[in-house]
Amino acid sequence: NTVVLFTRYGLGDGPEDLQRTLAVKFLTLTLESGQLPARILCYTAGVRLACTGSPVLDQLKELTARGVELVLCKTCLDTYNLAGEVQVGIVGGMGDILVSLQQAGKVISL
């Protein structure tokens, strides 16, 4: 019952290109490992990962096809004017994110 939390448009605090490269690598290796999280939650800039132009769309689509629930913060999408750009996942609220975090056996924040 693992939840992965993305709050950035990538991983870490390095240069933006490196952050995106690491996100691609992390999600690709997650798929290859076969040990998939129950959910991936995205809020703040993390919602950009599920939108048009994201370098990880293919990985996120494959994860959802394999049963991983991807939840995107509606308030964040609205704030970034990205509601019409969502390519994968379901749009939820902070309440959905809170419940997922409370029910998780383990939370990995990236």
C-alpha positions, 0 to 999 in steps of 0.5 A, spaced: 500 500 500 505 504 497 504 511 495 508 516 491 508 523 492 510 528 486 510 535 488 515 538 483 516 537 475 521 532 476 525 529 482 530 533 486 533 540 487 538 540 481 537 543 474 530 543 471 533 538 465 536 533 470 530 533 475 526 531 468 531 526 466 531 523 473 523 523 473 523 519 467 529 514 470 525 513 476 518 511 473 522 507 468 525 503 473 519 502 477 515 499 471 521 495 470 521 492 477 514 490 477 514 493 484 508 498 483 505 503 488 498 503 489 497 510 488 501 516 485 499 523 488 501 529 484 500 536 487 503 543 486 508 543 480 508 535 480 501 536 476 505 538 470 508 531 470 501 528 467 500 534 462 501 535 455 509 536 454 511 532 460 517 527 459 514 522 463 507 521 460 508 514 457 511 511 463 505 514 467 500 511 462 503 505 463 503 505 470 495 507 470 494 501 465 497 496 470 493 499 475 496 504 479 491 510 481 494 517 479 491 523 482 492 530 481 490 536 485 484 540 482 486 546 485 493 546 483 491 544 476 487 550 476 492 555 479 497 553 473 491 553 468 493 546 466 486 543 467 485 542 459 492 539 459 491 533 463 493 527 459 493 521 464 490 520 471 484 523 475 483 530 478 481 530 485 481 534 491 486 535 497 481 531 501 482 525 496 490 526 497 489 526 504 485 520 505 490 516 500 496 519 505 492 517 511 491 510 508 498 508 506 502 503 509 508 507 506 509 514 503 515 516 498 516 523 497 520 525 491 
